[in-house]
Amino acid sequence: MENQNYLNENFGDNVNYEEISHFDNLADSWWIKDGKFKTLHLLNDIRVKWINDFVNIYKDKKILDVGCGGGILSETLSSLGGLVTGIDMSKKSIEIAKYHCRNYDVKPKYYRTSIELFEKTSSEKFDIITCMEMLEHVDNPISIINSCKNLLNDDGVIVLSTINRNLKSFLYAILGGEYIFNILPRGTHKYESFIKPSELYKIIIHHGLDLIDIIGISYNPFLEKFYLSKDVNINYMMMIKKKNYNY
C-alpha cells in the first residue's frame, strides 16, 4: 500500500513507497560514520578506486549518482573533480545531502526525483552513471537500467552494485549484516529482491549494453573492512557500456 505521505508525489510507476519511507526514517544517520550507514562509508573508498581505475574521474566529467541517499558517494566523486548530479526519492535523504555539502565551493547538484522522471525532464547526458545498492530496493530494476542507458553518453560507463541471491548472501547480508554484526539497519534488505549476476547480465545484454568487468566485494568482520575479490556470491559490482564502444 502506498504510504500516505507520498500520495501526491508523481515519481512514475517504479516506486516502492515502503522503501522510500524506510530510508526517510534513517536519513539522520547518513553521515554518522559508525552509525546505521557504516557499511556504505566502509565501502566508499574501494568503490571509487575501482571506478577510477577504469575511467579517470577529472574536472568536467559529468556523473549521475542514482539513488544517492545522503550523498556519501556523490561528495567523493565531486571532490575528485567530477560534475556530479545526485538523485533520490527520499526527501529527507536529499535534504541531508544538500545540508552536508553546504559550505563546499564545488558541490554536487541534488534533486528529489526518480531516474525515470529525470530521464524525461533532463536534456543532459553523462559520462559515468552510478547506481549503488539500489537495484534491490526497487520493484522494476530493468526500468532503472534502461533509463540509465538513455542518459549515458556513447562512450560513457554505468556502474551497478547489488547483492547476489543465494544461501550465502542470505546468511551474510541479512542474517550476518543485519542481526549478528549489526553493520546494516534491520529490515534493509528483502532476500527475494536480490539479483543474481546471471540475471543482471541478461538484462544488460537485452538492453543493448555490454559488460566491461564484474568484481566481488567481501567483508572481514574482525577487521571491519571490505575488499575487492573474485567472489561474487554476496555483494558485486558491474561496469557496463553501450555496445560497439571499445575500452
C-alpha positions in Angstrom: 0.0 0.0 0.0 1.3 3.5 -0.9 2.5 5.5 2.1 0.1 8.3 2.7 2.9 10.8 2.8 3.6 10.2 -0.9 0.2 10.1 -2.4 0.6 13.5 -4.1 4.1 12.7 -5.5 4.5 11.8 -9.2 7.7 9.8 -9.5 6.3 7.4 -12.0 5.3 3.8 -11.8 8.5 2.3 -10.5 8.1 3.4 -6.9 8.3 1.4 -3.7 6.8 3.7 -1.1 7.7 1.3 1.8 11.4 1.6 0.8 11.3 5.4 0.5 9.7 5.7 3.9 12.3 3.3 5.4 15.2 5.5 4.2 13.4 8.7 5.2 13.3 7.3 8.7 17.0 6.6 8.7 18.1 9.8 7.0 19.5 11.5 10.1 22.2 8.7 10.3 23.7 9.2 6.8 26.8 11.0 7.9 27.4 9.2 11.2 30.3 7.0 10.1 29.8 4.4 12.9 26.0 4.6 12.6 23.4 2.8 10.6 25.1 3.5 7.2 28.5 2.4 8.4 28.7 -0.2 5.6 28.4 2.5 2.9 31.2 4.5 4.5 33.4 1.4 4.6 32.6 0.6 1.0 33.1 4.1 -0.4 36.8 4.2 -1.0 37.1 0.8 -2.7 34.2 1.6 -4.9 35.6 4.9 -6.0 39.1 3.4 -6.6 37.6 0.6 -8.8 35.6 3.1 -10.9 38.7 5.4 -11.2 40.9 2.5 -12.4 38.7 2.2 -15.4 37.5 5.8 -16.0 39.6 8.6 -14.7 37.4 11.0 -12.7 38.5 14.5 -13.5 37.3 18.0 -13.9 34.2 18.4 -16.1 33.4 14.7 -16.3 29.7 14.5 -15.8 28.5 12.0 -13.3 25.0 10.9 -12.3 24.6 9.1 -8.9 21.3 7.3 -9.0 19.9 6.6 -5.5 22.4 8.9 -4.0 20.9 8.8 -0.5 22.7 11.3 1.8 25.5 11.9 -0.7 28.3 9.7 0.5 29.5 8.6 -2.9 28.4 11.8 -4.7 30.6 14.0 -2.4 33.6 11.9 -3.0 33.2 11.9 -6.8 32.7 15.6 -6.7 35.9 16.1 -4.6 37.8 14.3 -7.3 36.7 16.9 -9.9 33.5 15.3 -11.3 30.5 17.4 -12.1 28.1 15.3 -10.0 24.3 15.2 -10.0 22.7 13.1 -7.3 19.1 11.9 -7.4 17.0 10.1 -4.8 13.3 9.7 -4.0 13.8 10.1 -0.2 13.0 13.7 0.7 14.9 13.6 3.9 18.0 12.0 2.4 18.2 14.7 -0.3 17.8 17.4 2.4 20.7 15.8 4.4 22.8 15.6 1.2 22.3 19.3 0.4 23.0 20.3 4.0 26.1 18.3 4.4 27.9 19.9 1.4 26.5 23.4 2.0 29.9 25.0 2.7 31.8 23.4 -0.2 32.9 25.6 -3.1 32.2 22.8 -5.5 29.3 20.6 -4.6 27.0 18.0 -6.2 23.6 19.1 -7.5 20.9 17.2 -5.8 17.3 16.5 -6.9 14.5 14.6 -5.4 13.2 12.6 -8.3 13.2 9.1 -9.8 15.5 8.1 -12.6 12.6 7.6 -15.0 11.2 11.1 -14.3 14.7 12.6 -14.5 15.2 11.0 -17.9 12.0 12.6 -19.2 12.8 16.0 -17.9 16.6 16.3 -18.4 18.5 17.0 -21.6 21.8 16.1 -20.1 24.0 13.1 -20.9 26.5 11.6 -18.5 30.0 10.1 -18.8 29.6 8.0 -15.6 26.3 6.8 -14.1 26.5 5.0 -10.7 23.7 3.0 -9.2 25.0 1.5 -6.0 23.0 -0.7 -3.7 19.7 0.5 -5.2 18.5 -2.2 -7.7 17.5 -4.5 -4.8 15.3 -1.7 -3.4 13.0 -1.1 -6.4 10.2 -3.1 -7.9 11.5 -2.9 -11.5 15.3 -2.8 -11.8 15.0 -3.2 -15.6 13.4 0.2 -15.8 16.3 1.7 -13.8 18.9 0.2 -16.2 17.0 1.3 -19.3 16.8 4.9 -18.1 20.5 4.9 -17.2 21.3 3.7 -20.7 19.2 6.5 -22.2 21.1 9.1 -20.1 24.5 7.8 -20.9 27.0 9.3 -23.4 28.0 6.9 -26.2 31.5 6.5 -24.6 30.2 6.5 -21.0 30.0 3.8 -18.4 27.4 2.6 -15.9 28.4 1.2 -12.6 26.0 -1.1 -10.8 26.3 -2.5 -7.4 23.9 -5.0 -5.8 23.6 -8.3 -4.0 23.5 -11.9 -5.3 20.6 -14.2 -4.4 21.7 -17.4 -2.8 22.1 -19.1 0.6 25.4 -17.4 1.3 24.1 -13.9 0.6 21.1 -14.5 2.9 23.4 -15.7 5.7 25.9 -12.9 5.3 24.0 -9.9 4.0 20.8 -10.4 6.0 21.4 -12.7 9.0 25.0 -11.6 9.5 24.9 -8.0 8.4 21.6 -7.0 10.0 21.3 -9.3 13.0 24.8 -10.6 14.1 27.4 -7.9 13.1 24.8 -5.1 13.1 26.5 -3.2 10.2 23.2 -2.7 8.5 19.8 -1.5 9.8 17.4 -4.3 10.3 14.9 -4.6 7.6 17.2 -3.0 5.0 17.1 -6.0 2.6 14.5 -8.5 1.3 16.0 -11.7 0.1 13.6 -12.1 -2.8 14.8 -8.7 -4.2 18.4 -9.8 -4.6 19.6 -10.2 -8.1 21.9 -13.0 -9.5 24.8 -11.8 -11.7 23.4 -14.0 -14.5 20.1 -12.3 -14.3 21.6 -8.8 -14.4 23.8 -9.8 -17.3 20.8 -10.9 -19.3 19.1 -7.6 -18.6 22.1 -5.5 -19.8 22.6 -7.6 -22.9 18.9 -7.3 -23.8 19.0 -3.5 -23.5 22.0 -3.1 -25.8 24.7 -2.9 -23.2 28.0 -4.9 -22.8 29.8 -6.0 -19.7 33.3 -4.4 -19.1 34.0 -6.1 -15.8 32.5 -7.7 -12.8 34.1 -7.8 -9.3 33.0 -9.2 -5.9 33.1 -7.4 -2.6 33.9 -9.4 0.5 33.9 -8.4 4.2 36.2 -9.2 7.1 34.1 -8.8 10.2 37.2 -9.0 12.5 39.0 -6.1 10.7 35.7 -4.4 9.8 37.0 -4.0 6.3 35.6 -4.6 2.8 37.9 -5.6 0.0 37.5 -6.5 -3.7 37.6 -10.2 -4.6 36.7 -12.7 -7.3 33.9 -14.0 -5.1 30.6 -12.6 -6.4 28.4 -14.7 -4.2 27.3 -11.8 -2.0 28.0 -8.1 -3.0 29.2 -7.5 -6.5 29.7 -4.6 -8.9 29.3 -4.5 -12.7 30.7 -1.9 -15.1 28.9 -1.8 -18.4 28.9 0.2 -21.6 27.0 0.7 -24.7 27.6 -1.9 -27.4 30.2 -1.3 -30.1 32.3 1.0 -27.9 35.7 -0.4 -27.1 37.6 0.1 -23.8 
